[in-house]
């Protein structure tokens, strides 16, 4: 007669991908070879992070379209709030609108640079707040092509970096860097990141699995400048080269420096979502 | 009769007061309006013939649970969630409840924040899966599911004060809701039907006794901790045999005045969740009907293997031990099982696919008696709005000494088709 209460995975499975915003704020790679290229790689990553700082907070809506090899689509919709925390990872609150069976389910993340993130999940059917593990790095959510680690905040400290080369990308010139995840639980051996030289916006990331096979490619588009200073992509497309599946994540309704603060990023704030 | 009348009065009274207050204060400036909910067609089948004559084998019906949310420009909101179940086999299972009807106000004081919820609401406390030991604010809606996770709406004044130091909550609970029980033709019942009309209380104030609850909770790094106090009318009835208004033999519900101290804690370390709940309760009646103070606990944890065998699926192993200091005289608190020395184990398989397919198998075994139960749950989304839930509960054996020996033939399978809007 026992009943295991509804679980996190139902939602969590597509939760963190929501945090993709952080992608913009930090990327670049490294390994041992030339100390100079490592230094350049890290410098680019730190410079990109620096340029992303100071936004304060924002809210946005996301629509995610998952497409399988046969072209069949399925849709996710959610809202998020992000609060910048000086000197540490950001705090984020995600609220799901679709699919409807997980409506009002919400996820609160306190990101950290040096230690594991803290995560709480709100299950509306029971009005239960559940602290959940943040150990899942390589798992996919909701059959989407994004892994938790692709979405979770991409803190500079979580990679080592190496600058590789400059090359044309569209009308721009990009620096190409390699970054290697520090976390052994990462599903990737390495990633290649393309950033334009002028604004340090990420245009492309290639993901290589543990066997160094090219697994996925993420491309960014529809960049828009907010608060005259911060570039955020409006569209992110992840293609899985092994399965032929893809996921398109679209961002809308950005609002910066709105009227909320730390007190909304607490467990009591989590219970108030709708 | 007086009960249902009183209830109706409370319910309708509170809705109208809240709606009026909200309408007046919001000056009709509703800035956010949302209507959502679920409609579910459900069927529960009991393969074995019931232990008592007249019990039906098929319980089919539907559930409607719409939800209305209104928010004004100042951030004040009103939430209304009525609930209705129709069951064709047991009139007692056909019921209406107001799950939520509350006004939410909030504000800041210095660096702290306050929140006030006025009206009917549901509150969840605790961390474990096999039972919700410390959870006490709301009454169980037992006819919904024997697992005890469905709860009746509770009228309350709920004040929350939170800051960097944690969260402090106080609850004023002006009205007691009696537990729901199956009728004569229903399954999952005791040898005698429980009289839902004549409910008796230790307090002279009856169901109007003003109960009090409070809780402090905080996260200390890896540790999430909660301590709670409840002082008032027990949510768990003591059942004594008598007769109903029509002279038929029946159990009468008796609700004692109790005091309960609760503790719930969870450590989240890597892929591990370590969990503990414990209570100390005084004033309650034991199985023999005698007052006996006691302590009870449930502790254990869960461990998740992520992306097993290179797939997207996660496997979670669960294990918890339930203990009640009254031993043989323990009563079932929030489920039909008496959890005086019971081991719970389970496995949850989450496929992490587009349909969020999930399978949970769990096993509960009494370490001192011959009671064992096995449960399987299967959940899957069909489209963006439709989802399904399948469940099979098998009572492998029930010891004669257990109160729910009467339910020994009530293993069931259930299929729900849910439309979420």
Interface residues (C-beta under 8 A of the other chain):
Chain A: X1 X2 X3 X4 X5 X6 X7 X9 X10 X13 X66 X68 X74 X75 X98 X99 X100 X101 X102 X103 X104 X116 X118 X126 X127 X128 X129 X130 X131 X132 X133 X135 X136 X137 X138 X139 X140 X141 X142 X143 X185 X187 X263 X266 X267 X268 X272 X274
Chain B: X34 X36 X38 X69 X77 X79 X104 X106 X108 X113 X115 X122 X123 X124 X127 X129 X130 X131 X145 X146 X147 X148 X149 X160 X162 X167 X217 X219 X224 X266 X268 X270 X271 X272 X273 X304 X306 X307 X312 X314 X316 X318 X335 X336 X337 X344 X346 X348 X350 X352 X353 X354 X355 X356 X358 X360 X362 X364 X373 X375 X377 X379 X381 X384 X385 X387 X393 X395 X404 X418 X420 X421
